[in-house]
């Protein structure tokens, strides 16, 4: 029987231009001023019902410079033992906060923001482990605020279309999925991607994207086998995951910080196959072939850098008073972190944050 994707996996935005306003303007706060914050803020500025209100950094000069560059009304920094993010969270005019810190700080920052009664978008990976993720979800539920993990690729038109095709029956019964993502990351010990204390490694940075493909077409697996290599500091340099399903379907995922890969996702069914064109986290096209028939390619353009789609979803959900996104629900983030905990257990990867969870 053909497997159909639950409607909740598909974005409610459909073909609407993400720059179309959906309700009252919201004042956004941004925690951290690094590369991902800069990229996302450029897309956030494209939303007519999103106001760049406040930014925080550990350092006053960075906060001030970032605010000036992007036009934020206010800026905060660490002062007298009070973190800048805590001051931002207490700003009465902030409606929603985007947390763009390294992984290991997501829990601490998001917790403070939620406790202040603010809505939160947390950069992927959601947290370091499932314990932290569950605590944030429980807290958001208790405080009645919106919370979402920023898996931006999930909202892209190309990936939404891929999931739609897989669920339509055009490929027949999906039997196996593969996805890879890799690049040789510079061996800079100061880079957070190699810092075990920051949650560095291929798993939390790259496997979020490869996992999206089997989960979006087959759901979460019933079994998991993981292989990987760790450096001297215990950071996973690359990993391969084999996922098994009770119906016999299989998936293989490869994530690497050591080597370039083809960066292709394949969804193979009993009647046809779908492959991505131009990467797996932001495909420019989808190649679909049924049997021996000629293949067709569907091409896609994105607005901005592609982050505007998830930002529109957050804005819409907050405007409508939702606690979670139907497209990116809490259950997905919790299941992902549990799966990642299982991967780390098999690979022998431990982060300092795990010590708090074990107490």
C-alpha positions as a printed NumPy array, in Angstrom:
array([[  0.   ,   0.   ,   0.   ],
       [  1.318,   3.45 ,  -0.896],
       [  2.548,   5.454,   2.062],
       [  0.99 ,   8.912,   2.234],
       [  2.642,  11.794,   4.062],
       [  0.588,  13.268,   6.876],
       [ -0.662,  16.711,   5.916],
       [  1.123,  18.124,   8.976],
       [  4.449,  17.49 ,   7.248],
       [  3.496,  19.902,   4.493],
       [  3.614,  23.661,   4.903],
       [  0.383,  25.601,   5.224],
       [  1.912,  28.349,   3.075],
       [  1.372,  26.458,  -0.195],
       [  2.363,  28.695,  -3.144],
       [  1.781,  32.018,  -1.396],
       [  4.718,  34.427,  -1.608],
       [  6.29 ,  34.277,   1.878],
       [  6.642,  38.051,   1.828],
       [  2.858,  38.405,   1.974],
       [  1.837,  39.709,   5.434],
       [ -0.406,  37.424,   7.485],
       [ -1.384,  39.597,  10.428],
       [ -0.295,  42.176,  12.966],
       [  3.367,  43.264,  12.947],
       [  5.632,  41.453,  15.42 ],
       [  8.704,  42.826,  17.172],
       [ 11.615,  40.399,  16.82 ],
       [ 14.577,  39.973,  19.102],
       [ 17.754,  38.166,  18.001],
       [ 20.246,  36.528,  20.364],
       [ 23.824,  36.381,  18.989],
       [ 25.47 ,  38.202,  16.106],
       [ 27.359,  35.459,  14.266],
       [ 27.161,  34.321,  10.664],
       [ 23.838,  32.484,  10.842],
       [ 22.217,  35.424,  12.651],
       [ 23.334,  37.795,   9.916],
       [ 22.   ,  35.543,   7.169],
       [ 18.638,  34.95 ,   8.829],
       [ 18.138,  38.615,   9.746],
       [ 18.539,  39.627,   6.103],
       [ 15.611,  37.358,   5.253],
       [ 13.647,  38.471,   8.317],
       [ 13.871,  42.058,   7.081],
       [ 11.938,  40.976,   3.978],
       [  8.755,  40.319,   5.986],
       [  6.541,  43.426,   6.04 ],
       [  4.929,  42.325,   9.314],
       [  8.238,  41.673,  11.113],
       [ 10.07 ,  44.505,  12.881],
       [ 13.766,  44.269,  13.77 ],
       [ 13.4  ,  45.415,  17.359],
       [ 16.315,  44.218,  19.528],
       [ 19.561,  42.261,  19.337],
       [ 21.842,  40.945,  22.089],
       [ 25.464,  39.88 ,  22.267],
       [ 27.951,  39.127,  24.996],
       [ 29.866,  42.185,  23.846],
       [ 28.455,  45.71 ,  23.714],
       [ 30.397,  46.771,  20.623],
       [ 29.177,  43.786,  18.618],
       [ 25.569,  44.336,  19.675],
       [ 25.74 ,  48.019,  18.801],
       [ 27.411,  47.382,  15.437],
       [ 24.877,  44.68 ,  14.507],
       [ 21.955,  46.906,  15.503],
       [ 23.313,  49.777,  13.442],
       [ 23.981,  47.616,  10.379],
       [ 20.538,  46.021,  10.251],
       [ 18.425,  48.78 ,  11.77 ],
       [ 17.451,  47.272,  15.117],
       [ 15.851,  49.738,  17.498],
       [ 17.624,  48.45 ,  20.628],
       [ 20.672,  46.423,  21.548],
       [ 21.732,  44.592,  24.709],
       [ 24.979,  43.11 ,  26.008],
       [ 26.279,  41.347,  29.101],
       [ 26.388,  43.83 ,  31.953],
       [ 27.206,  43.317,  35.628],
       [ 26.697,  39.58 ,  35.508],
       [ 23.381,  39.88 ,  33.655],
       [ 23.585,  38.224,  30.215],
       [ 22.535,  40.313,  27.263],
       [ 19.963,  37.696,  26.257],
       [ 18.337,  37.953,  29.695],
       [ 17.983,  41.713,  29.3  ],
       [ 16.534,  41.252,  25.823],
       [ 14.06 ,  38.677,  27.155],
       [ 12.79 ,  41.231,  29.67 ],
       [ 12.173,  43.869,  26.995],
       [  8.388,  44.357,  27.196],
       [  8.116,  45.178,  23.498],
       [  9.675,  41.94 ,  22.201],
       [  7.133,  39.486,  20.754],
       [  9.34 ,  36.671,  19.454],
       [ 13.038,  35.813,  19.833],
       [ 15.348,  34.017,  17.408],
       [ 18.149,  32.144,  19.227],
       [ 21.238,  31.925,  17.002],
       [ 23.879,  30.862,  19.532],
       [ 25.992,  27.673,  19.245],
       [ 24.116,  24.447,  20.047],
       [ 25.306,  24.109,  23.62 ],
       [ 23.757,  27.463,  24.574],
       [ 20.331,  26.869,  23.03 ],
       [ 18.787,  25.393,  26.169],
       [ 20.029,  28.082,  28.553],
       [ 19.004,  30.983,  26.327],
       [ 15.666,  29.551,  25.168],
       [ 14.746,  28.672,  28.759],
       [ 15.304,  32.269,  29.898],
       [ 13.297,  33.614,  26.981],
       [ 10.386,  31.234,  27.549],
       [ 10.35 ,  31.994,  31.265],
       [ 10.025,  35.67 ,  30.32 ],
       [  6.88 ,  34.78 ,  28.385],
       [  8.35 ,  35.28 ,  24.922],
       [  7.799,  33.183,  21.798],
       [ 10.948,  31.451,  20.547],
       [ 12.558,  30.196,  17.345],
       [ 15.645,  28.115,  18.217],
       [ 18.283,  27.442,  15.585],
       [ 18.849,  23.785,  14.734],
       [ 19.916,  21.497,  16.251],
       [ 17.197,  22.194,  18.808],
       [ 19.315,  21.348,  21.852],
       [ 22.291,  19.191,  22.793],
       [ 20.219,  16.215,  23.961],
       [ 16.66 ,  14.961,  24.356],
       [ 16.556,  15.857,  28.057],
       [ 17.071,  19.543,  27.281],
       [ 14.563,  19.384,  24.426],
       [ 11.877,  17.873,  26.636],
       [ 12.42 ,  20.513,  29.303],
       [ 11.996,  23.335,  26.78 ],
       [  8.833,  21.808,  25.333],
       [  7.358,  21.254,  28.797],
       [  8.174,  24.819,  29.774],
       [  6.7  ,  26.281,  26.577],
       [  3.544,  24.256,  27.1  ],
       [  3.257,  25.451,  30.707],
       [  3.87 ,  29.105,  29.794],
       [  1.643,  29.018,  26.725],
       [  4.24 ,  30.416,  24.31 ],
       [  5.217,  29.426,  20.787],
       [  8.378,  27.334,  20.345],
       [  9.934,  25.92 ,  17.173],
       [ 13.221,  24.466,  15.985],
       [ 14.599,  26.362,  12.976],
       [ 14.908,  23.548,  10.441],
       [ 14.548,  26.016,   7.583],
       [ 14.844,  23.452,   4.784],
       [ 11.591,  21.846,   5.821],
       [  9.647,  24.9  ,   4.614],
       [ 11.318,  25.296,   1.217],
       [  9.049,  24.875,  -1.827],
       [ 11.359,  22.254,  -3.358],
       [ 11.412,  20.022,  -0.292],
       [  7.708,  20.507,   0.322],
       [  7.138,  19.393,  -3.268],
       [  9.412,  16.361,  -2.847],
       [  7.409,  15.199,   0.17 ],
       [  4.193,  15.8  ,  -1.748],
       [  5.393,  13.667,  -4.676],
       [  6.527,  10.878,  -2.346],
       [  3.158,  10.874,  -0.616],
       [  1.1  ,  11.054,  -3.803],
       [  1.787,   7.52 ,  -4.959],
       [  3.635,   8.607,  -8.108],
       [  6.741,   6.726,  -6.977],
       [  4.726,   3.724,  -5.809],
       [  5.632,   2.372,  -2.389],
       [  8.767,   4.112,  -1.099],
       [ 11.276,   1.365,  -0.275],
       [ 14.544,   3.138,   0.42 ],
       [ 15.933,   6.618,   0.92 ],
       [ 19.508,   7.904,   0.876],
       [ 20.951,  11.332,   1.583],
       [ 24.442,  12.703,   2.05 ],
       [ 25.934,  16.038,   3.046],
       [ 29.614,  16.728,   3.414],
       [ 32.377,  19.269,   3.073],
       [ 35.944,  19.461,   4.423],
       [ 35.65 ,  21.876,   7.348],
       [ 38.851,  23.832,   8.096],
       [ 40.593,  22.312,  11.114],
       [ 40.4  ,  25.477,  13.172],
       [ 40.287,  24.557,  16.888],
       [ 38.6  ,  27.905,  17.597],
       [ 35.716,  27.116,  15.264],
       [ 32.641,  25.98 ,  17.193],
       [ 32.077,  23.153,  14.681],
       [ 35.135,  21.377,  16.153],
       [ 34.488,  22.332,  19.794],
       [ 32.994,  19.537,  21.873],
       [ 31.838,  22.061,  24.464],
       [ 29.788,  23.876,  21.811],
       [ 28.19 ,  20.682,  20.53 ],
       [ 30.439,  20.542,  17.491],
       [ 30.562,  17.704,  15.001],
       [ 28.837,  16.415,  11.901],
       [ 25.795,  15.065,  13.746],
       [ 24.225,  18.251,  15.082],
       [ 25.312,  20.428,  12.165],
       [ 24.714,  18.211,   9.131],
       [ 22.618,  15.164,   9.993],
       [ 19.65 ,  17.415,  10.735],
       [ 19.46 ,  17.872,   6.955],
       [ 20.035,  14.282,   5.843],
       [ 17.513,  12.982,   8.4  ],
       [ 14.869,  15.27 ,   6.94 ],
       [ 14.543,  13.055,   3.856],
       [ 13.638,   9.677,   5.382],
       [ 11.538,  11.323,   8.066],
       [  9.608,  13.355,   5.491],
       [  8.917,  10.319,   3.3  ],
       [  8.904,   7.315,   5.654],
       [  8.616,   8.79 ,   9.148],
       [ 10.92 ,   8.116,  12.082],
       [ 12.647,   4.725,  11.982],
       [ 12.128,   1.687,  14.155],
       [ 15.82 ,   0.78 ,  14.316],
       [ 19.141,   2.591,  14.062],
       [ 22.727,   1.549,  13.429],
       [ 25.464,   4.196,  13.502],
       [ 29.105,   4.22 ,  12.446],
       [ 31.436,   7.156,  12.699],
       [ 34.917,   8.525,  13.311],
       [ 35.849,  10.798,  16.209],
       [ 38.807,  13.124,  16.502],
       [ 41.089,  13.3  ,  19.53 ],
       [ 38.672,  15.667,  21.313],
       [ 35.736,  13.302,  20.859],
       [ 34.018,  15.292,  18.106],
       [ 32.377,  13.205,  15.374],
       [ 34.113,  14.005,  12.092],
       [ 31.733,  11.96 ,   9.995],
       [ 28.987,   9.423,  10.463],
       [ 26.863,   6.946,   8.548],
       [ 23.404,   6.009,   9.818],
       [ 21.387,   2.988,   8.705],
       [ 17.687,   3.326,   9.52 ],
       [ 15.244,   0.433,   9.483],
       [ 11.447,   0.353,   9.358],
       [  8.968,  -2.301,  10.431],
       [  7.607,  -2.487,   6.87 ],
       [ 11.04 ,  -3.396,   5.507],
       [ 11.989,   0.054,   4.199],
       [ 15.565,   1.253,   4.65 ],
       [ 17.445,   4.551,   4.705],
       [ 21.14 ,   5.41 ,   4.705],
       [ 22.485,   8.817,   5.709],
       [ 26.04 ,  10.136,   5.431],
       [ 27.343,  13.319,   7.091],
       [ 30.984,  14.373,   6.858],
       [ 33.209,  17.251,   7.894],
       [ 36.158,  15.58 ,   6.165],
       [ 35.169,  15.183,   2.527],
       [ 33.109,  16.603,  -0.285],
       [ 30.101,  14.504,  -1.195],
       [ 27.601,  14.538,  -4.067],
       [ 25.04 ,  16.089,  -1.666],
       [ 22.134,  14.195,  -3.204],
       [ 18.932,  12.817,  -1.716],
       [ 17.224,   9.846,  -3.375],
       [ 13.715,   8.576,  -2.686],
       [ 13.21 ,   5.205,  -4.389],
       [  9.815,   3.595,  -4.799],
       [  8.345,   0.53 ,  -6.467],
       [  7.234,   2.607,  -9.453],
       [  9.735,   5.446,  -9.667],
       [ 12.573,   7.437,  -8.169],
       [ 13.109,  11.049,  -7.119],
       [ 16.533,  12.675,  -6.82 ],
       [ 17.503,  16.183,  -5.821],
       [ 19.354,  18.635,  -8.035],
       [ 21.669,  21.214,  -6.476],
       [ 21.979,  19.945,  -2.917],
       [ 19.762,  18.393,  -0.272],
       [ 19.151,  21.304,   2.084],
       [ 18.042,  23.753,  -0.63 ],
       [ 17.448,  21.871,  -3.898],
       [ 17.181,  23.91 ,  -7.064],
       [ 15.357,  21.052,  -8.749],
       [ 13.799,  17.608,  -8.418],
       [ 14.328,  14.868, -10.991],
       [ 11.449,  12.387, -11.127],
       [ 11.393,   9.213, -13.213],
       [  8.696,   6.522, -13.358],
       [  9.984,   3.171, -14.521],
       [ 11.821,   3.509, -17.834],
       [  9.884,   6.591, -18.897],
       [ 11.782,   9.81 , -19.661],
       [ 12.545,  11.757, -16.512],
       [ 11.141,  15.192, -15.801],
       [ 12.823,  17.913, -13.784],
       [ 10.928,  20.449, -11.725],
       [ 12.873,  23.666, -11.064],
       [ 12.485,  25.955,  -8.054],
       [ 13.439,  29.486,  -7.117],
       [ 13.678,  30.709,  -3.541],
       [ 12.981,  34.071,  -1.987],
       [ 16.048,  35.545,  -0.288],
       [ 18.369,  32.874,   1.066],
       [ 15.454,  30.553,   1.796],
       [ 15.061,  31.299,   5.504],
       [ 12.105,  33.591,   4.836],
       [  9.772,  30.569,   4.555],
       [ 10.333,  29.372,   8.121],
       [ 10.236,  32.968,   9.361],
       [  6.849,  33.428,   7.711],
       [  5.636,  30.258,   9.449],
       [  6.771,  31.481,  12.869],
       [  5.199,  34.886,  12.293],
       [  1.916,  33.34 ,  11.155],
       [  1.78 ,  30.925,  14.096],
       [  2.45 ,  33.66 ,  16.668],
       [ -0.116,  35.933,  15.047],
       [ -2.677,  33.128,  15.315],
       [ -1.803,  32.275,  18.904],
       [ -0.448,  28.79 ,  18.14 ],
       [  1.994,  27.121,  20.527],
       [  3.671,  25.028,  17.83 ],
       [  3.89 ,  24.801,  14.08 ],
       [  1.839,  22.04 ,  12.432],
       [  4.651,  21.7  ,   9.879],
       [  7.491,  21.584,  12.441],
       [  5.819,  20.265,  15.626],
       [  7.457,  19.649,  18.979],
       [  7.158,  15.887,  18.43 ],
       [  9.57 ,  16.098,  15.498],
       [ 12.251,  17.934,  17.482],
       [ 11.872,  15.562,  20.435],
       [ 12.08 ,  12.468,  18.218],
       [ 15.109,  13.893,  16.423],
       [ 16.981,  14.569,  19.649],
       [ 16.159,  11.077,  20.955],
       [ 17.486,   9.596,  17.726],
       [ 20.625,  11.723,  17.963],
       [ 21.128,  10.59 ,  21.569],
       [ 21.007,   7.02 ,  20.253],
       [ 23.57 ,   7.842,  17.579],
       [ 25.92 ,   9.427,  20.1  ],
       [ 25.594,   6.442,  22.412],
       [ 26.705,   4.126,  19.606],
       [ 29.541,   6.435,  18.522],
       [ 30.73 ,   7.324,  22.021],
       [ 30.15 ,  11.08 ,  21.694],
       [ 29.494,  12.996,  24.917],
       [ 29.036,  16.721,  25.476],
       [ 29.509,  18.652,  28.749],
       [ 25.756,  19.415,  28.727],
       [ 25.06 ,  15.703,  29.141],
       [ 26.39 ,  15.848,  32.693],
       [ 23.508,  18.069,  33.77 ],
       [ 20.988,  15.709,  32.196],
       [ 22.451,  12.731,  34.091],
       [ 22.085,  14.358,  37.504]])
